[in-house]
Amino acid sequence: MNFLDLAKEIEETIIKDRRNLHKIPELELNLPKTVAYVEEELKSLGIPYKKLVNGNAIVAEIGTYKGKCIAIRADMDALPITEETGLDFKSTHQGCMHACGHDGHTAMVLGAARILKENEDKLDGLVKIFFQPGEEIPGGAKPMIDEGCMENPKVDRVIGLHEGGIFGNLPQGTIAYKKGPMMASMDAFIIRVKGHGGHGARPDSFIDPIATISEINLGLQKIISRELDPTQSSLISICQIHGGTCQNIIPDEVWEEGTVRNLNEETRDFMEKRMAEIVENTAKAFRCEGILEYKRFYPSLINDDDFTGYVKDIATDLLDKDKVIEIANPSMGGEDFAFFLKEAKGTFLSLNNLKENKDGKIYPHHNSKFDVEESTFYIGTGILAEVAYRYLKEGKK
């Protein structure tokens, strides 16, 4: 039995689901229409499920627990972007768009659920299917875990994938994998610097927070260049800065906001500690008050080496060898699938399928013209289903 072939047989259904979902994008942890659509599909297939996160997450079950359980995850939320793809099935929700491919993820995992259910009698264990809200901030994986999705029975392995081109514009229809750290932790910060404002022509009479926050920003970048092991990846990006009202008035206060990305928890801890010290002490040196507000969102996404190798071998069995690509370097983007990987061994894959827009250009994730090649969906469906089937039959506990 080859689940890739079975997925190819239902390719039109997978594409239909994607297009229907693409029309009804919803945001964060409030997905009533999307959840209703998935529910109807599960009911039609006779797949039992329960809802979590105030009814915005679904955990479906296929098979019977016999000592092993594997979970397949799909994220369902969209982005606050006005769609400009020109697709016949474009968003019907003004200001919302599936600009990150989660409609495709949900459709592919529904396809996997469909063919696994059709072969339920051949499963040597239980498959849980996670339909998750809010992969974009505020994140839906952690609330699902807190409500018990990884327990009763305990999930032994977990797998997910991301379509598009998050690791670059790799060849169409390929699967990419990476052992170990694959995506970075995602944290956010706000820095406030309080001085004493007044006339710009008399800076000696006042305390300039703009000059001070500039010194702080130089110090922050020196953490990367002078305090970290050069072989350790880390990133600080300051993405907005605000202060002042006029060309000749020194403001009382300036604030800025940015993001920090790391590939391991030790570096993450160090970065937060040193940022706080630099903000406070640099501000003090220039007679200002410096305040750091640091918020942790998602941890680093770290794939299990053994299970990733196992999945890579399965993908190679199903596809031509040149269709399975090892990712050389991790992405500094974040993914809350990382929370599931803290609870069970697992792996996250990339399905590479960016599609040209009608204007002949390829647009990345989070762009109003982002699109993907639907003819590749069956690959994602087939591999997810095949991995679940084989792991239950032959994989290690």
C-alpha positions as CSV (number, residue, x, y, z in Angstrom):
1,M,0.0,0.0,0.0
2,N,1.4,3.4,-1.0
3,F,-0.3,6.4,0.6
4,L,1.2,8.8,-2.0
5,D,-0.7,6.9,-4.7
6,L,-3.9,7.1,-2.5
7,A,-3.3,10.8,-2.0
8,K,-3.0,11.3,-5.8
9,E,-6.4,9.7,-6.2
10,I,-8.1,12.3,-4.0
11,E,-6.1,15.3,-5.3
12,E,-9.2,17.1,-6.6
13,T,-10.8,16.8,-3.2
14,I,-7.7,18.2,-1.5
15,I,-7.6,21.2,-3.9
16,K,-11.3,21.8,-3.4
17,D,-10.9,21.9,0.3
18,R,-8.0,24.4,0.0
19,R,-10.0,26.7,-2.3
20,N,-13.1,26.6,0.0
21,L,-10.9,27.4,3.0
22,H,-9.0,30.1,1.1
23,K,-12.3,32.0,0.7
24,I,-12.9,32.2,4.5
25,P,-9.7,33.3,6.2
26,E,-10.0,34.0,9.9
27,L,-7.5,35.4,12.4
28,E,-5.8,34.2,15.6
29,L,-7.8,32.1,18.0
30,N,-11.3,32.9,16.6
31,L,-12.0,30.6,13.6
32,P,-15.7,29.8,13.6
33,K,-16.2,29.3,9.8
34,T,-13.0,27.4,9.4
35,V,-13.7,25.1,12.3
36,A,-17.3,24.5,11.0
37,Y,-15.9,23.5,7.6
38,V,-13.4,21.0,9.1
39,E,-16.1,19.6,11.4
40,E,-18.4,18.9,8.5
41,E,-15.6,17.1,6.6
42,L,-14.8,15.0,9.7
43,K,-18.4,14.1,10.3
44,S,-18.8,13.0,6.6
45,L,-15.9,10.7,7.1
46,G,-17.1,9.3,10.4
47,I,-14.0,10.5,12.2
48,P,-14.6,11.2,15.9
49,Y,-13.2,14.5,17.3
50,K,-13.3,16.9,20.2
51,K,-12.9,20.7,20.3
52,L,-10.5,22.7,22.5
53,V,-9.5,26.4,22.9
54,N,-13.1,27.7,23.2
55,G,-14.2,25.6,20.3
56,N,-11.5,26.9,17.9
57,A,-9.2,23.8,17.9
58,I,-10.0,20.2,16.9
59,V,-8.4,17.0,17.9
60,A,-9.6,14.1,15.7
61,E,-8.7,10.4,16.2
62,I,-8.3,7.6,13.7
63,G,-7.4,4.0,14.7
64,T,-7.3,2.3,18.1
65,Y,-4.6,2.9,20.7
66,K,-2.4,-0.2,21.0
67,G,0.6,1.3,22.9
68,K,1.7,3.9,20.3
69,C,0.2,7.2,19.1
70,I,1.4,9.7,16.5
71,A,0.0,13.2,15.9
72,I,-0.3,15.1,12.6
73,R,-0.7,18.9,12.9
74,A,-2.3,21.5,10.6
75,D,-2.6,25.2,11.5
76,M,-5.8,26.9,10.2
77,D,-5.4,30.7,10.8
78,A,-4.8,33.5,8.3
79,L,-3.3,37.0,8.3
80,P,-4.7,40.6,8.4
81,I,-3.8,41.3,4.8
82,T,-6.0,42.4,1.9
83,E,-5.6,39.8,-0.8
84,E,-4.3,40.9,-4.3
85,T,-3.8,37.5,-6.0
86,G,-6.6,37.8,-8.5
87,L,-7.6,34.2,-7.8
88,D,-11.1,33.1,-8.7
89,F,-11.4,31.8,-5.1
90,K,-9.9,34.8,-3.4
91,S,-10.8,35.8,0.1
92,T,-14.4,36.9,0.8
93,H,-13.4,38.3,4.2
94,Q,-12.3,41.9,3.7
95,G,-8.8,42.6,5.1
96,C,-8.0,38.9,5.8
97,M,-6.0,36.5,3.6
98,H,-4.4,33.1,3.7
99,A,-1.0,34.6,3.0
100,C,1.0,31.9,4.8
101,G,-0.4,28.7,3.3
102,H,-2.4,27.5,6.3
103,D,-5.4,26.8,4.1
104,G,-3.2,24.3,2.2
105,H,-1.9,22.8,5.4
106,T,-5.5,22.2,6.6
107,A,-6.5,20.7,3.2
108,M,-3.5,18.4,3.0
109,V,-4.1,17.1,6.6
110,L,-7.8,16.6,5.9
111,G,-6.7,14.5,2.9
112,A,-4.4,12.5,5.1
113,A,-7.3,12.0,7.6
114,R,-9.4,10.8,4.7
115,I,-7.1,8.1,3.4
116,L,-6.1,7.0,6.9
117,K,-9.7,6.6,7.8
118,E,-10.3,4.5,4.7
119,N,-7.5,2.2,5.9
120,E,-8.2,2.4,9.6
121,D,-8.3,-1.4,9.9
122,K,-4.7,-1.5,8.8
123,L,-3.4,0.9,11.5
124,D,-1.4,-0.6,14.4
125,G,-2.2,2.2,16.8
126,L,-3.8,5.7,17.1
127,V,-3.4,8.7,14.9
128,K,-4.4,12.1,16.4
129,I,-5.1,14.9,14.0
130,F,-4.5,18.4,15.4
131,F,-6.3,21.3,13.6
132,Q,-4.8,24.3,15.4
133,P,-5.8,27.9,15.5
134,G,-3.4,30.8,15.9
135,E,-0.1,29.7,14.6
136,E,0.5,33.4,14.1
137,I,0.8,35.2,17.4
138,P,-0.8,34.7,20.0
139,G,-0.2,31.0,19.2
140,G,-2.6,28.1,19.5
141,A,-0.2,25.1,20.1
142,K,0.4,25.9,23.8
143,P,-3.3,26.3,24.7
144,M,-4.0,23.0,23.0
145,I,-1.2,21.3,25.0
146,D,-2.4,22.9,28.2
147,E,-5.9,21.5,27.5
148,G,-4.4,18.0,27.1
149,C,-4.1,17.3,23.3
150,M,-0.8,15.5,23.8
151,E,-2.2,13.1,26.6
152,N,-4.9,10.4,27.0
153,P,-3.3,8.7,25.2
154,K,0.2,10.2,25.3
155,V,1.5,11.3,21.8
156,D,4.8,9.5,21.1
157,R,5.7,11.3,17.8
158,V,4.4,14.4,16.1
159,I,4.8,15.6,12.5
160,G,3.8,18.7,10.6
161,L,4.8,20.6,7.5
162,H,4.9,24.1,6.0
163,E,4.2,24.8,2.4
164,G,5.6,27.7,0.3
165,G,9.2,28.7,0.5
166,I,10.2,29.5,4.1
167,F,13.7,28.1,3.4
168,G,14.1,29.8,0.1
169,N,12.8,29.2,-3.4
170,L,13.7,25.5,-3.5
171,P,12.7,23.3,-6.5
172,Q,9.0,22.9,-7.0
173,G,7.4,19.8,-5.5
174,T,10.4,18.9,-3.3
175,I,10.3,18.0,0.4
176,A,13.0,19.6,2.6
177,Y,14.1,18.4,6.0
178,K,16.6,19.3,8.7
179,K,17.8,17.5,11.8
180,G,18.2,19.5,15.0
181,P,17.5,23.2,15.1
182,M,15.3,24.2,12.2
183,M,13.6,27.5,13.2
184,A,14.4,30.1,15.8
185,S,12.7,31.1,19.0
186,M,10.6,34.2,18.6
187,D,10.6,36.9,21.2
188,A,9.5,40.5,21.2
189,F,10.7,43.5,23.1
190,I,9.9,47.2,23.8
191,I,12.6,49.6,25.0
192,R,11.5,52.9,26.6
193,V,14.0,55.6,27.4
194,K,12.9,58.5,29.6
195,G,14.9,61.8,29.6
196,H,13.9,65.4,30.1
197,G,12.8,67.3,27.0
198,G,13.1,70.9,26.0
199,H,14.4,73.2,23.2
200,G,16.6,71.5,20.6
201,A,18.8,74.6,20.5
202,R,19.8,74.0,24.2
203,P,20.6,70.3,24.5
204,D,23.0,71.0,27.4
205,S,20.0,72.1,29.5
206,F,18.0,68.9,29.0
207,I,18.5,65.1,28.8
208,D,18.1,63.7,25.3
209,P,16.5,60.2,25.1
210,I,17.0,60.1,21.3
211,A,20.8,60.2,21.6
212,T,20.6,57.7,24.5
213,I,18.5,55.1,22.7
214,S,20.9,55.4,19.7
215,E,23.7,54.4,22.1
216,I,21.6,51.5,23.5
217,N,21.0,50.2,20.0
218,L,24.7,50.2,19.2
219,G,25.3,48.3,22.4
220,L,22.6,45.7,21.6
221,Q,24.3,44.9,18.3
222,K,27.6,44.4,20.1
223,I,26.1,41.5,22.0
224,I,25.9,39.7,18.7
225,S,29.3,40.7,17.4
226,R,31.4,40.7,20.5
227,E,29.7,38.5,23.2
228,L,28.4,35.5,21.4
229,D,30.4,32.5,20.0
230,P,30.6,33.4,16.3
231,T,29.3,30.0,15.5
232,Q,26.1,30.6,17.4
233,S,23.3,32.3,15.5
234,S,21.3,35.1,17.1
235,L,19.5,38.1,15.8
236,I,18.2,41.4,17.1
237,S,16.0,43.5,14.8
238,I,14.6,46.9,15.8
239,C,11.6,47.3,13.7
240,Q,10.0,50.5,14.8
241,I,11.1,53.6,16.8
242,H,9.0,56.6,18.0
243,G,9.8,59.8,19.6
244,G,9.4,63.5,19.3
245,T,6.9,65.9,17.7
246,C,8.9,68.7,16.1
247,Q,12.3,69.5,14.5
248,N,13.4,71.7,17.4
249,I,11.9,69.9,20.5
250,I,13.8,67.3,22.4
251,P,11.2,64.8,23.7
252,D,10.8,63.5,27.2
253,E,10.6,59.9,26.0
254,V,11.4,57.6,23.1
255,W,10.4,54.0,22.6
256,E,11.1,51.3,20.1
257,E,10.0,47.7,19.4
258,G,11.7,44.8,17.9
259,T,12.3,41.0,17.8
260,V,15.0,38.6,19.0
261,R,15.6,35.2,17.4
262,N,17.8,32.4,18.8
263,L,18.4,28.7,18.0
264,N,18.9,27.4,21.6
265,E,17.6,28.2,25.0
266,E,20.9,29.0,26.6
267,T,21.6,31.8,24.0
268,R,18.0,33.0,24.5
269,D,18.5,33.3,28.2
270,F,21.8,35.1,27.7
271,M,20.4,37.6,25.2
272,E,17.5,38.6,27.5
273,K,19.8,39.1,30.5
274,R,22.4,41.2,28.5
275,M,19.8,43.3,26.8
276,A,18.3,44.3,30.1
277,E,21.7,45.2,31.5
278,I,22.7,47.3,28.5
279,V,19.3,49.1,28.4
280,E,19.4,50.0,32.1
281,N,23.1,50.8,32.4
282,T,23.6,52.7,29.1
283,A,20.5,54.9,29.9
284,K,21.9,55.5,33.4
285,A,25.3,56.5,31.9
286,F,23.5,59.3,29.9
287,R,21.3,60.3,32.9
288,C,18.2,58.7,31.4
289,E,15.9,55.9,32.6
290,G,15.9,52.8,30.4
291,I,13.2,50.1,30.6
292,L,13.1,46.8,28.8
293,E,9.9,44.9,28.3
294,Y,10.8,41.4,27.0
295,K,8.2,38.9,26.0
296,R,8.9,35.3,25.0
297,F,6.6,33.8,22.4
298,Y,7.8,30.6,20.7
299,P,10.8,28.4,21.6
300,S,13.3,27.2,19.0
301,L,11.9,24.5,16.7
302,I,14.3,21.5,17.2
303,N,13.6,18.3,15.2
304,D,14.5,15.0,16.7
305,D,17.5,13.6,14.7
306,D,16.4,9.9,14.6
307,F,12.8,10.6,13.7
308,T,13.7,13.1,11.1
309,G,16.0,10.6,9.5
310,Y,13.2,8.0,9.6
311,V,10.8,10.5,7.9
312,K,13.5,11.4,5.3
313,D,13.9,7.7,4.4
314,I,10.1,7.4,4.0
315,A,10.0,10.5,1.8
316,T,12.8,9.1,-0.3
317,D,11.0,5.8,-0.7
318,L,7.9,7.6,-2.0
319,L,9.6,10.3,-4.2
320,D,12.6,10.4,-6.4
321,K,15.8,10.8,-4.4
322,D,16.4,14.3,-5.8
323,K,13.0,15.4,-4.6
324,V,14.1,15.1,-0.9
325,I,16.5,17.9,0.1
326,E,18.4,18.5,3.3
327,I,18.2,22.1,4.5
328,A,21.7,23.5,5.1
329,N,20.9,26.3,7.4
330,P,18.0,26.9,9.8
331,S,15.5,29.8,9.4
332,M,15.4,32.6,11.9
333,G,11.6,32.6,11.4
334,G,9.5,31.2,14.2
335,E,6.9,28.4,14.4
336,D,4.7,27.4,17.4
337,F,4.9,23.8,16.2
338,A,8.0,24.0,18.4
339,F,5.8,23.6,21.5
340,F,4.7,20.2,20.3
341,L,8.3,19.2,19.9
342,K,9.0,20.0,23.5
343,E,6.3,17.4,24.5
344,A,7.2,14.6,22.0
345,K,9.9,13.6,19.5
346,G,9.0,14.7,16.0
347,T,9.8,16.6,12.9
348,F,8.7,19.5,10.8
349,L,9.0,19.4,7.0
350,S,9.0,22.0,4.2
351,L,6.9,21.4,1.1
352,N,8.4,23.7,-1.5
353,N,5.7,25.0,-3.9
354,L,5.7,28.7,-4.3
355,K,3.8,29.7,-7.4
356,E,4.1,32.6,-9.8
357,N,1.5,35.3,-9.7
358,K,-0.3,36.4,-12.9
359,D,2.3,39.2,-13.2
360,G,5.0,36.5,-13.6
361,K,6.6,37.3,-10.2
362,I,6.9,35.0,-7.2
363,Y,5.8,36.5,-3.9
364,P,6.8,35.3,-0.5
365,H,4.8,34.4,2.6
366,H,2.9,37.3,4.3
367,N,2.5,39.1,0.9
368,S,-0.8,40.1,-0.5
369,K,0.0,38.2,-3.8
370,F,1.4,35.0,-2.1
371,D,0.2,31.8,-3.8
372,V,1.2,28.1,-4.0
373,E,1.1,25.3,-6.6
374,E,-1.9,23.1,-5.8
375,S,-0.6,20.2,-7.9
376,T,1.9,19.5,-5.0
377,F,-0.7,19.1,-2.3
378,Y,-1.0,15.3,-2.7
379,I,2.7,15.0,-1.9
380,G,2.2,16.6,1.6
381,T,-0.9,14.5,2.1
382,G,0.8,11.2,1.1
383,I,3.9,11.7,3.1
384,L,2.0,12.6,6.3
385,A,-0.3,9.6,6.0
386,E,2.6,7.2,5.1
387,V,4.7,8.3,8.1
388,A,1.8,7.8,10.4
389,Y,1.0,4.4,9.0
390,R,4.6,3.1,9.0
391,Y,5.4,4.5,12.4
392,L,2.5,2.7,14.0
393,K,3.5,-0.5,12.2
394,E,7.3,-0.5,12.6
395,G,8.6,2.6,14.4
396,K,10.2,2.7,17.8
397,K,8.0,3.6,20.9
